[in-house]
């Protein structure tokens, strides 16, 4: 499937570029995941290879885009061509590293903007990003592709819902979550009917659509994938064991509240089945860049949970742990992401 470890890869890049590439590291956003986005960007900025890249931290707020030069200097970004000016010199970017979890970085908005400007970016394209950000649509497509998913119902703002029907079709326990979002923000595990109404209200605080989905008892398994020069690279699987009731926001981002075991301690036949499903979904969902698929393993069946098109990338996040297990440093992983984004952009540039 291709080897992400490429001897001399970093040295060859340094020889290849006569001048450093300008990389816009994009963070911020305006969702409940902004804090995670800012933390991810800080780690990425620290590990992007300064020998081959000039890294500019770009913060995107709803009404304000700026280059964060330092704590006291915020230089505006020109949205007409996504440039900034430093000491009178216009700075254009060779690639954008999207580190925004949630909107507008994970849902396709920025991808469409950068497509129009013909600027490469480290993420899935606008169509895949907008689709996979919607859990309800993604689950339906994944199920139609033949991969198992849990039963679900969607509730929209202003729509009356029949609680007895939900209870009858989904049963308890179940999960109630914002339909569009990540990092387990606004999610609740509902163990009995009396808890359903408050869980739905909580989820509506973060989105205009709420997903009620069947609970499937089993082991949580994650699979990370990335392309390297058109070859698929599958990282070692990870088993996630939450020390809370489920892998919620606190368990994800608090040390000691979850064990993330790489490689996942499952037999090789099951591991190969998970890898095959993940490659199949990566291809059929038209994914790009680094992607992480999450599943519940019930017996010998994998149930799709979600796809993370902008997964966490701090030193302690799952994907870097996967890469580290095969000897890939976080710096090498980030370099691979940038170079693959530029490679993919050049391949399809003529179609814009």
Backbone torsions as a table, in degrees:
resi	resn	phi	psi	omega
1	UNK	NA	1.2	-179.6
2	UNK	102.9	147.2	-176.7
3	UNK	-112.6	120.9	-179.1
4	UNK	-71.7	-18.1	178.0
5	UNK	-88.8	114.8	-175.1
6	UNK	-124.6	104.4	-176.5
7	UNK	-55.9	128.5	179.4
8	UNK	79.2	5.9	-175.7
9	UNK	-57.3	-48.9	-176.8
10	UNK	-68.6	-39.5	179.9
11	UNK	-64.8	-42.4	-179.7
12	UNK	-62.8	-36.5	178.3
13	UNK	-65.9	-40.1	179.4
14	UNK	-63.2	-37.6	177.2
15	UNK	-71.1	-33.4	-175.4
16	UNK	-66.8	-39.9	-174.0
17	UNK	-95.2	117.2	174.5
18	UNK	-71.5	-32.7	177.0
19	UNK	-125.4	151.1	178.8
20	UNK	-66.6	145.0	173.0
21	UNK	-79.4	144.9	174.4
22	UNK	-90.0	121.6	-178.2
23	UNK	-115.0	124.0	173.8
24	UNK	-90.5	112.6	176.9
25	UNK	-92.3	110.5	-168.6
26	UNK	-101.7	127.1	-179.7
27	UNK	-139.2	179.2	179.9
28	UNK	104.9	-120.1	-175.6
29	UNK	90.0	-174.9	-178.2
30	UNK	-141.7	41.9	175.8
31	UNK	-114.8	-178.5	177.8
32	UNK	-69.1	-3.8	-179.0
33	UNK	-101.3	12.3	-175.3
34	UNK	-60.3	-39.2	-179.0
35	UNK	-61.8	-41.8	178.8
36	UNK	-67.2	-38.0	178.7
37	UNK	-61.4	-44.3	-179.9
38	UNK	-64.8	-39.1	178.9
39	UNK	-68.2	-41.8	178.4
40	UNK	-60.6	-44.8	-178.2
41	UNK	-62.9	-37.3	179.6
42	UNK	-62.1	-40.5	178.6
43	UNK	-68.6	-45.3	-179.2
44	UNK	-61.3	-43.8	179.1
45	UNK	-59.3	-38.9	-178.2
46	UNK	-69.1	-28.6	-172.5
47	UNK	-107.7	-11.7	174.5
48	UNK	-62.8	137.4	-171.9
49	UNK	-69.0	109.4	-178.2
50	UNK	-73.4	-10.7	177.2
51	UNK	-74.1	-24.1	-177.5
52	UNK	-122.6	-9.1	-178.2
53	UNK	-130.6	141.2	162.0
54	UNK	-94.6	119.8	-173.1
55	UNK	-105.1	126.4	179.2
56	UNK	-119.1	119.7	179.7
57	UNK	-81.2	112.7	-179.6
58	UNK	-107.0	120.5	178.9
59	UNK	-100.4	127.1	179.6
60	UNK	-111.1	114.6	172.3
61	UNK	-110.1	169.4	-174.9
62	UNK	-56.5	-41.1	-176.5
63	UNK	-119.9	11.1	-174.7
64	UNK	-151.5	118.6	175.4
65	UNK	-114.3	131.5	-178.3
66	UNK	-153.4	154.3	172.0
67	UNK	-85.2	120.4	-177.2
68	UNK	-88.8	87.2	-177.0
69	UNK	-69.6	-46.1	173.6
70	UNK	-160.2	-175.9	-175.1
71	UNK	-59.6	-26.3	-175.5
72	UNK	-107.7	-0.9	-175.2
73	UNK	-129.6	115.4	177.0
74	UNK	-124.0	112.9	-174.7
75	UNK	-101.8	125.9	-176.7
76	UNK	-59.5	149.7	174.1
77	UNK	-102.1	132.6	176.0
78	UNK	-81.4	110.2	-177.1
79	UNK	-71.0	-14.9	-179.9
80	UNK	-66.9	-33.4	179.0
81	UNK	-137.8	10.7	-178.4
82	UNK	51.6	62.3	177.6
83	UNK	-130.6	169.1	173.4
84	UNK	-141.1	168.0	-178.6
85	UNK	-124.1	131.9	178.7
86	UNK	-127.9	120.2	-178.2
87	UNK	52.5	41.0	177.4
88	UNK	81.6	-4.1	-179.0
89	UNK	-101.4	130.4	177.9
90	UNK	-75.3	132.3	178.5
91	UNK	-109.1	116.8	172.6
92	UNK	-104.2	161.9	-172.6
93	UNK	-117.5	138.3	178.9
94	UNK	-84.2	-22.8	179.0
95	UNK	-163.2	151.4	175.1
96	UNK	-114.5	130.3	177.2
97	UNK	-100.7	105.2	-174.7
98	UNK	-83.1	114.8	179.3
99	UNK	-117.8	27.7	177.0
100	UNK	-96.9	116.7	172.5
101	UNK	-88.4	130.9	-174.5
102	UNK	87.9	-164.7	-177.1
103	UNK	-80.1	143.4	4.5
104	UNK	-99.8	15.4	-174.6
105	UNK	-91.1	-25.9	-173.9
106	UNK	-106.2	-7.9	-172.8
107	UNK	-107.6	9.3	174.7
108	UNK	99.1	-13.7	-176.3
109	UNK	-61.7	-52.2	179.8
110	UNK	-67.8	-34.0	179.8
111	UNK	-61.1	-42.5	177.4
112	UNK	-64.2	-40.5	178.3
113	UNK	-61.4	-47.1	-178.6
114	UNK	-70.6	-30.6	174.5
115	UNK	-60.5	-43.3	-179.3
116	UNK	-65.0	-32.0	179.8
117	UNK	-89.7	-3.8	-179.7
118	UNK	59.0	47.4	177.2
119	UNK	-113.9	125.6	178.8
120	UNK	-62.3	153.2	177.9
121	UNK	-147.0	151.5	-175.7
122	UNK	-90.9	70.0	179.7
123	UNK	-168.0	171.9	173.1
124	UNK	-63.6	161.4	-177.7
125	UNK	-73.8	178.9	-173.9
126	UNK	-60.8	-38.0	-176.3
127	UNK	-71.0	-48.7	-179.8
128	UNK	-66.7	-39.4	-179.6
129	UNK	-63.0	-45.9	-178.8
130	UNK	-67.9	-36.1	178.5
131	UNK	-67.0	-52.7	-173.4
132	UNK	-71.2	-17.7	175.8
133	UNK	-71.0	-20.8	178.9
134	UNK	-96.9	104.3	-174.2
135	UNK	-61.3	-39.3	-177.2
136	UNK	-63.5	-49.5	179.1
137	UNK	-62.7	-44.4	-177.8
138	UNK	-61.2	-44.1	179.5
139	UNK	-61.1	-40.3	179.1
140	UNK	-64.4	-43.0	-179.9
141	UNK	-66.7	-44.5	179.5
142	UNK	-60.1	-42.3	178.3
143	UNK	-64.3	-41.0	178.3
144	UNK	-67.1	-22.0	175.7
145	UNK	-81.5	-4.6	175.0
146	UNK	100.3	8.0	178.7
147	UNK	-98.4	137.9	-175.8
148	UNK	-69.8	140.0	174.1
149	UNK	-136.4	161.2	176.5
150	UNK	-77.5	153.7	177.2
151	UNK	-64.2	148.6	-174.4
152	UNK	-152.8	160.5	171.1
153	UNK	-139.5	147.9	179.1
154	UNK	-114.3	143.3	177.9
155	UNK	-124.0	130.1	-178.4
156	UNK	-108.5	153.9	179.4
157	UNK	-54.7	132.0	179.1
158	UNK	82.6	-4.8	-178.3
159	UNK	-93.3	129.6	175.2
160	UNK	-74.4	139.9	178.7
161	UNK	-125.4	150.5	-177.0
162	UNK	-99.5	103.9	-177.3
163	UNK	-60.3	-42.0	177.0
164	UNK	-58.8	-36.1	178.6
165	UNK	-66.3	-40.4	177.8
166	UNK	-63.0	-46.2	-179.3
167	UNK	-61.0	-39.0	-178.6
168	UNK	-69.2	-40.1	-173.7
169	UNK	-88.0	-30.1	-175.3
170	UNK	-100.3	-40.3	-175.4
171	UNK	67.7	174.0	-177.8
172	UNK	-118.4	151.5	-3.7
173	UNK	-71.6	162.5	175.9
174	UNK	-146.4	172.9	177.1
175	UNK	-114.1	139.9	175.2
176	UNK	-119.5	126.9	-173.2
177	UNK	-148.9	154.5	169.9
178	UNK	-58.3	138.7	-178.0
179	UNK	-70.3	-29.5	-178.7
180	UNK	-123.6	110.6	-178.6
181	UNK	158.2	177.1	-177.8
182	UNK	-150.1	-167.6	179.9
183	UNK	59.4	18.3	-179.9
184	UNK	60.6	23.0	175.9
185	UNK	-69.1	127.7	176.3
186	UNK	78.8	9.0	-177.0
187	UNK	-92.0	146.3	177.6
188	UNK	-137.2	143.7	166.9
189	UNK	-93.6	125.0	-176.5
190	UNK	-107.7	119.0	-175.7
191	UNK	-98.8	-17.8	-179.7
192	UNK	-151.9	161.8	-172.8
193	UNK	-57.6	-34.2	-176.8
194	UNK	-65.0	-19.0	-177.8
195	UNK	-93.3	-9.3	-171.1
196	UNK	-65.6	-46.2	-175.3
197	UNK	-60.8	-46.0	-178.3
198	UNK	-68.4	-33.4	178.2
199	UNK	-67.5	-39.4	177.9
200	UNK	-65.9	-42.0	177.8
201	UNK	-61.0	-41.6	178.6
202	UNK	-62.4	-44.7	-179.3
203	UNK	-65.3	-36.2	179.0
204	UNK	-67.5	-13.5	175.5
205	UNK	-71.0	-15.4	-174.7
206	UNK	-118.5	-8.9	-177.0
207	UNK	-161.4	162.6	178.1
208	UNK	-92.7	2.9	175.7
209	UNK	-135.8	141.9	-178.2
210	UNK	-125.6	134.5	179.6
211	UNK	-106.2	129.0	172.4
212	UNK	-108.5	120.8	-172.4
213	UNK	-133.0	145.3	179.7
214	UNK	-57.3	139.2	171.7
215	UNK	-84.7	130.0	177.6
216	UNK	-117.5	119.9	-178.5
217	UNK	-77.6	130.5	179.2
218	UNK	168.4	-163.7	-178.1
219	UNK	-101.6	137.5	-179.6
220	UNK	-89.6	123.1	-176.6
221	UNK	-124.1	135.4	179.6
222	UNK	-118.8	144.8	178.2
223	UNK	-130.5	124.1	179.0
224	UNK	-105.5	140.6	-178.9
225	UNK	-138.3	150.8	173.5
226	UNK	-153.4	150.6	173.6
227	UNK	-91.2	145.7	175.6
228	UNK	-135.3	105.6	-177.1
229	UNK	53.2	49.2	175.9
230	UNK	73.1	4.7	177.2
231	UNK	-107.1	137.8	-178.9
232	UNK	-79.4	130.1	175.8
233	UNK	-114.1	124.0	179.4
234	UNK	-107.2	120.1	179.8
235	UNK	-79.4	160.5	178.0
236	UNK	-57.4	143.3	178.9
237	UNK	-68.6	157.0	178.6
238	UNK	-128.5	136.0	170.1
239	UNK	-101.2	131.1	-178.8
240	UNK	-106.7	121.1	179.9
241	UNK	-120.9	104.2	-179.7
242	UNK	-79.2	141.6	176.0
243	UNK	-92.1	1.3	171.8
244	UNK	-103.6	-171.9	-176.9
245	UNK	-63.5	-32.5	173.5
246	UNK	-155.4	176.4	-175.7
247	UNK	-81.8	75.2	-175.6
248	UNK	-89.3	-173.8	-176.9
249	UNK	-56.7	-45.6	-178.0
250	UNK	-64.5	-43.5	-180.0
251	UNK	-65.2	-34.1	-179.2
252	UNK	-69.8	-35.0	-169.1
253	UNK	-120.0	14.2	175.8
254	UNK	-119.2	122.8	-179.8
255	UNK	-57.6	135.7	174.6
256	UNK	90.7	-6.5	-178.0
257	UNK	-96.1	0.1	176.5
258	UNK	-154.4	145.6	171.9
259	UNK	-102.6	131.8	178.0
260	UNK	-120.7	102.9	-169.4
261	UNK	-98.5	119.1	179.4
262	UNK	-125.7	124.4	-3.0
263	UNK	-77.6	156.4	179.6
264	UNK	-60.5	131.8	-177.9
265	UNK	-79.6	66.9	175.3
266	UNK	-123.5	158.8	-176.6
267	UNK	-67.6	158.1	-170.9
268	UNK	-64.5	-32.3	178.5
269	UNK	-63.1	-42.8	177.9
270	UNK	-69.4	-39.0	178.6
271	UNK	-61.5	-42.3	179.3
272	UNK	-67.0	-36.7	176.5
273	UNK	-61.6	-42.6	179.2
274	UNK	-64.4	-43.1	178.9
275	UNK	-62.5	-42.4	-179.7
276	UNK	-63.8	-43.2	177.8
277	UNK	-61.4	-42.4	-176.8
278	UNK	-66.0	-43.3	176.7
279	UNK	-62.6	-43.1	178.9
280	UNK	-58.4	-46.0	-179.7
281	UNK	-71.0	-38.9	177.6
282	UNK	-56.8	-45.4	-178.8
283	UNK	-69.9	-46.0	-173.4
284	UNK	-76.8	-23.7	173.7
285	UNK	-89.9	-0.1	177.5
286	UNK	59.0	47.8	-177.7
287	UNK	-75.8	158.2	176.0
288	UNK	-138.2	156.6	176.4
289	UNK	68.6	-159.2	-179.9
290	UNK	-82.4	130.3	-177.4
291	UNK	-137.6	143.8	176.1
292	UNK	-123.2	125.5	176.0
293	UNK	-100.6	135.3	178.5
294	UNK	-114.4	138.7	-177.3
295	UNK	-136.0	162.2	164.0
296	UNK	-108.9	125.3	177.2
297	UNK	-95.4	110.5	179.1
298	UNK	-113.1	105.0	-174.3
299	UNK	68.2	-115.5	176.5
300	UNK	-115.3	20.0	179.9
301	UNK	-113.5	135.9	176.2
302	UNK	-99.7	125.1	175.8
303	UNK	-104.9	124.6	179.5
304	UNK	-65.5	131.9	174.3
305	UNK	-101.8	-58.2	-178.3
306	UNK	-167.1	167.2	173.3
307	UNK	-119.5	130.9	179.3
308	UNK	-103.9	104.7	-177.7
309	UNK	-84.2	-16.0	169.9
310	UNK	-131.8	77.9	-177.1
311	UNK	-72.3	163.2	177.0
312	UNK	-59.9	140.9	-174.4
313	UNK	-132.2	25.9	173.7
314	UNK	-78.2	170.6	-179.4
315	UNK	-56.6	-32.8	-177.1
316	UNK	-93.1	2.2	-178.3
317	UNK	-76.1	164.8	-171.8
318	UNK	-66.1	-47.8	-176.0
319	UNK	-61.4	-48.1	175.9
320	UNK	-59.0	-33.9	176.1
321	UNK	-64.5	-40.7	177.1
322	UNK	-60.6	-47.3	-178.9
323	UNK	-64.8	-41.3	-179.3
324	UNK	-59.7	-33.0	-177.9
325	UNK	-64.0	-26.1	177.9
326	UNK	-103.7	17.5	174.5
327	UNK	84.8	15.1	179.7
328	UNK	-95.9	120.4	178.8
329	UNK	-74.3	162.0	179.4
330	UNK	-65.6	-32.8	176.4
331	UNK	-63.8	-43.5	179.1
332	UNK	-65.7	-38.6	178.4
333	UNK	-62.4	-45.4	-179.8
334	UNK	-65.5	-38.2	177.4
335	UNK	-63.2	-42.4	177.7
336	UNK	-59.8	-40.7	180.0
337	UNK	-63.0	-45.0	-179.4
338	UNK	-65.7	-47.2	-177.2
339	UNK	-66.4	-35.5	177.5
340	UNK	-68.3	-37.1	177.7
341	UNK	-61.9	-43.6	179.6
342	UNK	-67.8	-41.1	178.5
343	UNK	-60.5	-46.8	-179.0
344	UNK	-65.5	-40.0	179.7
345	UNK	-60.4	-45.8	-178.8
346	UNK	-65.5	-32.1	179.5
347	UNK	-66.0	-34.3	-174.1
348	UNK	-112.1	7.3	-176.0
349	UNK	-59.0	-34.6	-176.8
350	UNK	-67.8	-16.0	-177.0
351	UNK	-91.4	-7.3	-177.8
352	UNK	-68.5	NA	NA
